[in-house]
Amino acid sequence: MNPNITLLGQMISFAILIWFSVKFIWPPLIKAIEERQQKIAEGLAAADNAQKNLAQADAKVADELKTARAKANEIIEQAHQRANALIDAAKADAIAEGARQKALAEAEIEAAANRAKEELRKQVSLLAVSGAEKLLKREINANDQKALIDELAAQL
């Protein structure tokens, strides 16, 4: 056999193999590679987009936390003000109640003092009548005695 013919046959076989590969094998491989590259690019873009969204979400969370803390502090301050107002109202009520109790006690004391004075007047008048009776050495009847007592009580 001639080595040139063998070499020519191998070259033709190789050329057919290359043509077959380029025509039928290469396009699906290139298509698969391009699809894979596109998926990778989409994944990277989605990851970048997710990072941006995460950063925006973190910023929103920080803003919401700041707003929530401000509202919480405002509510706490309002609660303190309300508590202070309730305490002040309770103090005012207690002072008013104390003044009312004091006025009632003073009125009661005044009434008791008046009753004691009236009782004392009656006793003094009885003593005066008794003394006058002893001086006169005679007994005064009950009607006269009552009239004298009332008269002396009025004078006292």
Order of alpha helices (4+ residues) and beta strands (2+ residues): alpha-alpha-alpha
